[in-house]
Amino acid sequence: MQTSQFEEAVEPIEQVVVVGTGFVGLPLALQLAKAGKSVIGVDIDEQLVAAINDQSLNLDEDKLQNLLESDEVEENLQARTSPTSGDAFVVSVPTPLTRPQKSPDLSMIKAAVESIIPHLEEGDLVNIESTIPPLTCEEVVVPMLTEAGFTPGEEIQLAHSPERILPGDVFEEIVHNDRVIGGINEESAHRAAKVYEPFLKGETYFTDLISAELCKLMENTFRDVNIALANEFALIGDSLNLDITEVIELANRHPRVDILNPGIGVGGHCLPIDPWFLNEVNPEHTNLITTARRINDKMPQASARKIRHALSEFDNPTVLALGSTYKPNTQDERLSPANEIVDELRRDGYEIEHFDRLVDEKQYDNLKMLIEKIQPDAIVHLVGHSETISQLEELKPWIADQEIKLIQTENGNPLRL
Ligand SMILES: NC(=O)c1ccc[n+]([C@@H]2O[C@H](COP(=O)([O-])OP(=O)(O)OC[C@H]3O[C@@H](n4cnc5c(N)ncnc54)[C@H](O)[C@@H]3O)[C@@H](O)[C@H]2O)c1
């Protein structure tokens, strides 16, 4: 962690306005409220605002849920549909892609910054947490603030502190992950660190705005490219009739090799999107990155092919598909490969009953009772929620007795290529 004279000199932050209280913004608001800060959570989603205020929101992590229901959060967090004044404004709104161009859609960043401008006062901090393409702070946010009469770095401070939390383990990661903070100047970066100081146990690293923007995209692109490599290995293994998991384990015995797990595809709000932000900045030098993206995008189709093959012994089978989120142990279904696979198989005419223990509209109480009710010819296990893995493991002998085909990997994990 770098230190400087700013660390001691920066003004403390008492009231934080978090704009966008979704997967990223809400955990921050909760941690700050728990730490005794006065927090305003702003979201354009009225239902979400109401559910935060009456603490009725259903979160997918027990520890986050307990936090939401705590007395400190009731006392210190107020959700609203529009901003008020504060010492620090943290922007955590979505940054999707435009389709079909796959260019960054910064309209929500612009709307969020526009909404805080009337409430800004000299000395305030604007801290963008959303994942943004390099130069967004400089070319989008700075001009908006300047036009409103504030020179970032002088009257107000501007920072970018991208979030790195893992959905499913947000409660731990938001506290323990190291944090990179870019500032328009050193003072801004150190002031932004004050936002996280009340709960952060990871280290803080300071840099400039563009480096922080690029750093976050490099992290997600690294994951995406390495997953694509594992997925290509799996496709090769498949063509050779080999269990690729075993071969990967053997290859990983090499001291400098660490191949990731292949899967049914890459979903969520980060990995399928963020590498394209780099392509926007420098299309000449993103050949590997965009190829990896396309490989991962095609995995649901390859997985559907594999399932079709496994189902070929049945005439008009009834299939129970388990799991609809984009990764295990979360409720998040955004860009979920599991859903893409189910859609594709349904388009083929397969009768699929699709359930997910963690997703409200797809929930079931008891897996055995669900199977008894549906009486499927086959069960396709798509997402490895810990609970589903252990329940299926337990039910395996009974499922075999019922002559139901279980389509998953041999070690009990979800389908993998
Ligand atoms: N989900 C993750 O795991 C994750 C991890 C790291 C970074 N990020 C990044 O964080 C950012 C936010 O992602 P998220 O997953 O929290 O999105 P989200 O959709 O869960 O939440 C964003 C919230 O912002 C609200 N919103 C949109 N426009 C608004 C506005 N003008 N004013 C107030 N609220 C507004 C939406 O209603 C929504 O509730 C994105 O840039 C994303 O790439 C996400």
The ligand as an ORCA input file, in Angstrom:
! r2SCAN-3c Opt
* xyz 0 1
  N     -22.408     -8.189    -10.412
  C     -21.116     -8.340    -10.200
  O     -20.684     -9.378     -9.732
  C     -20.131     -7.229    -10.495
  C     -18.827     -7.375    -10.016
  C     -17.929     -6.366    -10.255
  C     -18.320     -5.231    -10.978
  N     -19.584     -5.120    -11.455
  C     -19.943     -3.901    -12.180
  O     -20.692     -3.066    -11.280
  C     -21.665     -2.312    -12.018
  C     -23.044     -2.580    -11.431
  O     -23.350     -3.940    -11.618
  P     -24.461     -4.693    -10.770
  O     -24.211     -6.137    -10.980
  O     -24.528     -4.152     -9.391
  O     -25.780     -4.242    -11.556
  P     -27.277     -4.419    -11.038
  O     -28.127     -4.401    -12.244
  O     -27.373     -5.541    -10.071
  O     -27.531     -3.095    -10.200
  C     -27.497     -1.839    -10.728
  C     -28.633     -1.029    -10.162
  O     -28.528      0.293    -10.687
  C     -29.840      0.787    -10.850
  N     -29.801      1.942    -11.735
  C     -29.683      1.999    -13.087
  N     -29.618      3.270    -13.494
  C     -29.684      4.035    -12.384
  C     -29.666      5.430    -12.144
  N     -29.528      6.313    -13.139
  N     -29.773      5.862    -10.878
  C     -29.908      4.999     -9.856
  N     -29.926      3.674    -10.015
  C     -29.809      3.194    -11.261
  C     -30.630     -0.393    -11.362
  O     -32.005     -0.234    -11.142
  C     -30.019     -1.545    -10.554
  O     -30.757     -1.834     -9.385
  C     -21.514     -2.742    -13.473
  O     -20.645     -1.843    -14.114
  C     -20.855     -4.104    -13.362
  O     -20.117     -4.433    -14.523
  C     -20.507     -6.092    -11.210
*
